[in-house]
Amino acid sequence: MFANSNGHTKLSTPEATKLSLVKNLPEEKITEKSLGSFSLTLAEQLLQIILSPAWLESAAFSQFIQKFQQKTEIKHQLETGISLLLLDAENLKLDVNSELFLASVCKYPLQFKMAFANWRNPSIGKQDIELYNRGYQLVHVPEGKDSADAKMIAFGACVSRSYPTVKEILVCSNDGILIHLCNELQNQGLIVYWVRRQGQTLHIENRNTGKLTHYSLAMATEVPSFEKVVEQIQDLIKNEQDSINTRLHSLATIANLFQERSNINNKFNPQQPEIEEIIPIIDDPSAQSIQEKEKEDSAEILNEKILNKLLLKIIQDIQIKSPQTKLSVSKLGSELRKITGESPNSIIKKLKLGSNFTKYLESSPTFRLKMSGKECEVIPLLSE
């Protein structure tokens, strides 16, 4: 193939001859086969031109790609949609955090922000510089009451023409007249949020659903609903209860360890019986006799037989001292602990005679328990 001075591609001599012959043939002689061959040849030549390095690197190809990307982006925006914010800067001020929260409320990305005010008004200060630096389009209105509101309403009435991809609009103003704009935008099929300020709180009302969302300007966070507050309080109470239970469990573990260590110390360094012996009843010979017998029987209890013998001796000594006394399980256990330095339950568990002292006495053939008021009286059945 050859290229002429204008940059257009020319056919080679054989191909040109073939094309000339096809053109000169009578209509009745142009067969389907010859037309098919000609179409195939022309398609191959067009593909060679389009895929040639010169065409791929040409300015025309770059312009084609840019237009294609622009159309694709516009189509994507039409399918996904955007959000738009209208701000009456004369009676409502939005900081960066408030603006970010409003953007999070919207379903679609916040693409355009417009602020309306008489920017010559000294009461506005430097809001125009701040808002402009944050990407707002500033719309100036002449001085006059509700001038910014009127401009917002006029703009909002035809917002779909200027921004065909808009799906949601944030109308930020404390003026009640803006309800007319909200209604008009709803009639255009848009999702409308009316943003107003009360004290240190922003009230965001979804005009389509009636849902209210509150934002604290002082704390820069969303104000939770009553249900969420109750739920958070319940979570705090539950966490505190779990913490208290954990501490109580740790305290009980420490107490058990302390008790076990105390029992071990009393076992290998039995000072408790010696303290009891320091306070003898000198005027009572029977009391001296009991203390001497307790000292004799203070050896370690090695089996059930020794335990029963010691218990019977304790019962016998107490009956000798006070025949009318009814010996309860707790009293018998206290006397046993004075002698051995160990709790009755520890002795029973050590000898593997049961889970506690009371159950051992109930199952022992040597003793019988009898209810006496709120206490169980211990009665010996056999004498040693």
C-alpha positions as CSV (number, residue, x, y, z in Angstrom):
1,M,0.0,0.0,0.0
2,F,1.1,3.6,-0.6
3,A,0.3,6.8,1.2
4,N,-0.3,10.0,-0.7
5,S,0.7,13.5,0.3
6,N,-2.5,14.0,2.3
7,G,-1.7,11.0,4.5
8,H,-4.4,8.8,3.0
9,T,-3.7,5.2,2.2
10,K,-3.6,4.1,-1.4
11,L,-4.1,0.6,-2.7
12,S,-1.2,-1.3,-4.3
13,T,-1.2,-1.7,-8.2
14,P,-2.5,-5.3,-8.2
15,E,-5.3,-4.5,-5.7
16,A,-6.2,-1.3,-7.7
17,T,-6.4,-3.4,-10.8
18,K,-8.6,-6.0,-9.1
19,L,-10.9,-3.2,-7.8
20,S,-11.1,-1.7,-11.3
21,L,-12.0,-5.0,-12.9
22,V,-14.8,-5.5,-10.3
23,K,-16.1,-2.0,-11.1
24,N,-16.0,-2.6,-14.8
25,L,-17.8,-5.9,-14.7
26,P,-21.4,-5.9,-15.8
27,E,-23.9,-6.3,-13.0
28,E,-24.9,-9.8,-14.1
29,K,-21.3,-10.9,-13.9
30,I,-20.6,-9.6,-10.4
31,T,-21.1,-12.8,-8.5
32,E,-21.6,-13.2,-4.8
33,K,-18.1,-14.7,-4.5
34,S,-16.4,-11.6,-6.1
35,L,-18.3,-9.3,-3.7
36,G,-17.3,-11.3,-0.7
37,S,-13.7,-11.3,-1.7
38,F,-13.8,-7.6,-2.2
39,S,-15.4,-7.0,1.3
40,L,-12.8,-9.2,3.0
41,T,-10.0,-7.4,1.3
42,L,-11.4,-4.0,2.3
43,A,-11.9,-5.1,5.9
44,E,-8.4,-6.4,6.2
45,Q,-7.1,-3.1,4.9
46,L,-9.2,-1.1,7.4
47,L,-7.9,-3.2,10.3
48,Q,-4.3,-2.7,9.1
49,I,-4.9,1.1,9.1
50,I,-6.6,1.1,12.6
51,L,-4.0,-1.1,14.3
52,S,-1.0,0.5,12.7
53,P,1.4,2.2,15.2
54,A,1.0,5.5,13.3
55,W,-2.8,5.5,14.0
56,L,-2.5,4.4,17.6
57,E,0.0,7.2,18.3
58,S,-2.0,9.9,16.4
59,A,-3.8,12.8,18.0
60,A,-7.1,11.7,16.5
61,F,-6.9,8.4,18.3
62,S,-6.2,10.2,21.6
63,Q,-9.2,12.4,21.1
64,F,-11.4,9.4,20.4
65,I,-10.2,7.7,23.7
66,Q,-10.9,10.9,25.7
67,K,-14.4,11.3,24.4
68,F,-15.1,7.6,25.1
69,Q,-13.9,7.9,28.7
70,Q,-16.0,11.1,29.2
71,K,-19.1,9.4,28.0
72,T,-18.4,6.4,30.2
73,E,-17.9,8.6,33.2
74,I,-21.1,10.5,32.6
75,K,-23.0,7.2,32.1
76,H,-21.6,5.9,35.4
77,Q,-22.7,9.1,37.2
78,L,-26.1,8.9,35.8
79,E,-26.4,5.3,37.0
80,T,-24.9,5.9,40.5
81,G,-26.0,9.4,41.3
82,I,-24.5,12.2,43.5
83,S,-25.5,14.4,46.4
84,L,-25.6,18.2,46.5
85,L,-25.4,20.6,49.5
86,L,-27.1,24.0,49.6
87,L,-26.1,26.2,52.5
88,D,-27.7,29.4,53.7
89,A,-24.4,30.9,55.1
90,E,-26.2,33.9,56.6
91,N,-27.9,31.8,59.4
92,L,-26.1,28.5,59.6
93,K,-22.5,27.7,59.9
94,L,-21.0,24.3,59.1
95,D,-17.5,23.3,60.2
96,V,-15.5,20.5,58.6
97,N,-16.6,17.8,61.0
98,S,-20.3,18.7,60.6
99,E,-19.9,18.6,56.8
100,L,-18.3,15.2,56.9
101,F,-21.1,13.9,59.1
102,L,-23.7,15.2,56.7
103,A,-21.8,13.5,53.8
104,S,-22.0,10.2,55.8
105,V,-25.8,10.5,56.1
106,C,-26.2,10.6,52.4
107,K,-26.3,7.4,50.3
108,Y,-24.6,9.0,47.3
109,P,-21.3,10.8,47.3
110,L,-21.4,14.5,48.1
111,Q,-20.0,16.1,44.9
112,F,-21.2,19.7,44.8
113,K,-21.5,22.3,47.6
114,M,-23.0,25.7,47.2
115,A,-23.2,28.6,49.8
116,F,-25.6,31.5,49.4
117,A,-25.0,34.9,51.2
118,N,-24.4,38.6,50.8
119,W,-20.6,38.2,51.1
120,R,-20.2,42.0,51.7
121,N,-22.0,41.7,54.9
122,P,-19.3,42.2,57.7
123,S,-21.2,39.9,60.1
124,I,-20.2,36.9,57.9
125,G,-16.5,37.6,58.5
126,K,-14.1,35.4,56.6
127,Q,-16.6,32.6,55.9
128,D,-16.3,33.1,52.2
129,I,-12.5,32.3,52.2
130,E,-13.0,29.3,54.5
131,L,-15.9,27.9,52.4
132,Y,-14.1,28.5,49.1
133,N,-11.0,26.7,50.4
134,R,-13.3,23.7,51.2
135,G,-14.6,23.5,47.7
136,Y,-17.9,25.5,47.9
137,Q,-19.3,27.5,45.0
138,L,-20.1,30.9,46.4
139,V,-23.3,32.6,45.2
140,H,-23.6,36.3,46.1
141,V,-27.0,37.8,46.7
142,P,-27.9,41.5,47.2
143,E,-28.7,42.9,50.6
144,G,-32.2,42.3,51.7
145,K,-34.3,40.2,54.0
146,D,-34.6,36.5,52.9
147,S,-32.5,37.3,49.8
148,A,-30.3,34.2,50.2
149,D,-33.4,32.0,50.8
150,A,-35.1,33.3,47.7
151,K,-32.0,32.6,45.6
152,M,-31.7,29.0,47.1
153,I,-35.4,28.4,46.2
154,A,-34.9,29.7,42.7
155,F,-31.8,27.6,42.1
156,G,-33.4,24.5,43.7
157,A,-36.4,24.7,41.4
158,C,-34.2,23.9,38.4
159,V,-31.4,22.0,40.0
160,S,-32.1,18.9,37.9
161,R,-31.3,20.8,34.7
162,S,-27.9,22.0,36.0
163,Y,-27.1,18.7,37.7
164,P,-28.9,15.8,36.0
165,T,-27.1,13.2,38.1
166,V,-28.2,14.5,41.5
167,K,-30.2,12.1,43.7
168,E,-30.0,13.7,47.2
169,I,-30.0,17.3,48.4
170,L,-29.0,18.7,51.8
171,V,-30.9,22.0,52.4
172,C,-29.0,23.7,55.3
173,S,-31.0,26.6,56.7
174,N,-32.9,27.6,59.9
175,D,-35.4,29.6,57.9
176,G,-38.9,28.0,57.8
177,I,-39.5,29.4,54.3
178,L,-37.1,26.7,53.0
179,I,-39.9,24.1,53.5
180,H,-41.2,25.3,50.1
181,L,-37.9,24.3,48.5
182,C,-37.9,20.9,50.3
183,N,-41.4,20.2,48.9
184,E,-40.4,21.2,45.4
185,L,-37.3,19.0,45.4
186,Q,-39.3,16.0,46.7
187,N,-41.8,16.5,43.9
188,Q,-38.9,16.2,41.5
189,G,-38.2,12.8,42.9
190,L,-35.1,13.7,45.0
191,I,-34.2,12.6,48.5
192,V,-34.2,15.7,50.6
193,Y,-32.5,16.3,54.0
194,W,-33.5,19.5,55.9
195,V,-30.6,20.5,58.2
196,R,-31.3,23.0,61.0
197,R,-29.4,24.0,64.1
198,Q,-30.8,24.2,67.7
199,G,-28.3,25.3,70.3
200,Q,-25.2,23.0,69.9
201,T,-27.1,20.3,68.0
202,L,-27.8,19.8,64.3
203,H,-31.1,18.3,63.4
204,I,-31.1,16.4,60.1
205,E,-34.6,15.5,58.9
206,N,-35.1,13.1,56.0
207,R,-38.2,14.7,54.5
208,N,-39.0,11.5,52.5
209,T,-39.1,9.1,55.5
210,G,-39.4,11.5,58.4
211,K,-36.4,10.0,60.1
212,L,-34.5,12.4,62.4
213,T,-30.8,12.3,63.1
214,H,-29.0,14.5,65.6
215,Y,-25.4,15.7,65.6
216,S,-23.6,17.3,68.6
217,L,-21.5,20.3,67.5
218,A,-19.8,20.4,70.9
219,M,-18.8,16.7,71.0
220,A,-18.4,16.4,67.2
221,T,-20.4,13.1,67.2
222,E,-23.8,11.8,66.4
223,V,-26.3,12.0,69.3
224,P,-27.7,8.4,69.7
225,S,-31.4,7.7,69.9
226,F,-33.1,6.7,73.2
227,E,-33.1,3.0,72.3
228,K,-29.3,3.2,71.6
229,V,-28.7,5.0,74.9
230,V,-30.6,2.3,76.8
231,E,-28.6,-0.4,75.0
232,Q,-25.3,1.3,75.8
233,I,-26.3,1.6,79.4
234,Q,-27.2,-2.1,79.5
235,D,-23.9,-2.9,78.0
236,L,-22.0,-0.8,80.6
237,I,-24.0,-2.5,83.4
238,K,-23.3,-5.9,82.1
239,N,-19.6,-5.2,81.7
240,E,-19.4,-3.8,85.2
241,Q,-21.2,-7.0,86.5
242,D,-18.8,-9.2,84.7
243,S,-15.9,-7.2,86.1
244,I,-17.3,-7.5,89.7
245,N,-17.8,-11.2,89.3
246,T,-14.2,-11.6,88.1
247,R,-12.9,-9.7,91.1
248,L,-15.1,-11.7,93.5
249,H,-13.8,-14.9,91.9
250,S,-10.2,-13.7,92.3
251,L,-10.9,-12.7,95.9
252,A,-12.5,-16.1,96.7
253,T,-9.5,-17.9,95.2
254,I,-7.1,-15.8,97.4
255,A,-9.2,-16.5,100.5
256,N,-9.1,-20.2,99.8
257,L,-5.4,-20.1,99.3
258,F,-5.0,-18.2,102.5
259,Q,-7.1,-20.6,104.4
260,E,-5.2,-23.6,103.1
261,R,-1.9,-22.0,104.0
262,S,-3.2,-21.2,107.5
263,N,-4.2,-24.9,108.0
264,I,-0.7,-26.0,106.8
265,N,1.0,-23.5,109.3
266,N,-1.3,-24.7,112.1
267,K,-0.5,-28.3,111.3
268,F,3.3,-28.0,111.3
269,N,3.5,-25.2,114.0
270,P,0.5,-25.8,116.2
271,Q,0.5,-22.7,118.3
272,Q,-3.3,-22.6,118.7
273,P,-3.5,-25.5,121.3
274,E,-0.6,-23.9,123.2
275,I,-2.6,-20.6,123.5
276,E,-5.6,-22.5,124.8
277,E,-3.4,-24.2,127.4
278,I,-2.1,-20.8,128.7
279,I,-5.6,-20.1,130.1
280,P,-6.3,-23.0,132.4
281,I,-9.2,-23.0,134.9
282,I,-7.2,-23.5,138.1
283,D,-10.1,-23.9,140.5
284,D,-11.7,-26.7,138.4
285,P,-9.9,-30.0,138.5
286,S,-12.1,-31.5,135.9
287,A,-11.1,-28.8,133.4
288,Q,-7.4,-29.5,134.1
289,S,-8.1,-33.2,133.4
290,I,-9.7,-32.4,130.0
291,Q,-6.8,-30.2,129.0
292,E,-4.3,-32.9,129.9
293,K,-6.2,-35.5,127.9
294,E,-6.5,-33.2,124.9
295,K,-2.7,-32.7,125.1
296,E,-2.2,-36.5,125.2
297,D,-4.5,-37.0,122.2
298,S,-3.1,-34.1,120.1
299,A,-1.2,-36.5,117.8
300,E,-1.9,-36.5,114.1
301,I,-5.0,-38.3,113.1
302,L,-4.0,-41.0,110.7
303,N,-7.1,-43.0,110.1
304,E,-10.8,-43.3,110.9
305,K,-10.3,-45.4,114.0
306,I,-8.1,-42.7,115.7
307,L,-10.6,-40.0,114.6
308,N,-13.6,-41.8,116.2
309,K,-11.6,-42.5,119.3
310,L,-10.8,-38.8,119.7
311,L,-14.4,-37.8,119.0
312,L,-15.8,-40.2,121.6
313,K,-13.3,-38.9,124.2
314,I,-14.3,-35.3,123.5
315,I,-18.0,-36.2,123.9
316,Q,-17.2,-38.2,127.1
317,D,-15.1,-35.3,128.7
318,I,-17.8,-32.7,127.9
319,Q,-20.6,-35.0,129.4
320,I,-18.5,-35.5,132.5
321,K,-18.1,-31.7,132.8
322,S,-21.7,-30.9,132.0
323,P,-24.0,-33.9,131.8
324,Q,-27.0,-31.8,130.7
325,T,-25.2,-30.3,127.7
326,K,-26.4,-31.4,124.3
327,L,-23.4,-31.6,122.0
328,S,-24.1,-30.2,118.6
329,V,-22.1,-30.9,115.4
330,S,-20.7,-27.4,115.4
331,K,-19.6,-27.6,119.0
332,L,-18.0,-31.0,118.4
333,G,-16.2,-29.7,115.4
334,S,-14.9,-26.7,117.3
335,E,-13.5,-28.9,120.1
336,L,-11.8,-31.1,117.4
337,R,-10.2,-28.1,115.8
338,K,-8.9,-26.9,119.2
339,I,-7.1,-30.2,119.6
340,T,-5.8,-30.9,116.1
341,G,-5.4,-27.4,114.7
342,E,-7.3,-28.5,111.6
343,S,-10.9,-27.9,110.5
344,P,-13.1,-31.0,110.7
345,N,-13.8,-30.8,106.9
346,S,-10.1,-30.8,106.2
347,I,-9.6,-33.9,108.3
348,I,-12.5,-35.7,106.6
349,K,-11.3,-34.9,103.1
350,K,-7.7,-35.8,104.0
351,L,-8.8,-39.2,105.3
352,K,-11.1,-39.6,102.3
353,L,-14.1,-40.2,104.5
354,G,-16.6,-38.0,102.7
355,S,-17.1,-34.4,101.5
356,N,-17.7,-32.8,105.0
357,F,-17.9,-33.5,108.7
358,T,-21.7,-33.5,109.0
359,K,-22.1,-36.1,106.3
360,Y,-19.4,-38.3,107.9
361,L,-21.2,-38.3,111.2
362,E,-24.5,-39.2,109.5
363,S,-23.0,-42.2,107.7
364,S,-20.8,-43.4,110.6
365,P,-22.0,-46.4,112.6
366,T,-20.4,-44.9,115.7
367,F,-22.6,-41.8,115.9
368,R,-26.2,-40.8,115.4
369,L,-27.5,-37.3,114.6
370,K,-30.7,-36.0,116.2
371,M,-32.4,-32.7,115.3
372,S,-32.6,-30.5,118.4
373,G,-34.1,-27.1,117.4
374,K,-31.9,-25.7,114.6
375,E,-28.9,-27.8,115.5
376,C,-28.1,-31.4,115.1
377,E,-27.2,-33.2,118.3
378,V,-24.4,-35.8,118.2
379,I,-25.2,-39.0,120.1
380,P,-22.5,-41.8,120.4
381,L,-23.8,-45.3,119.7
382,L,-20.7,-47.3,120.7
383,S,-18.3,-46.8,123.5
384,E,-14.7,-47.5,123.2
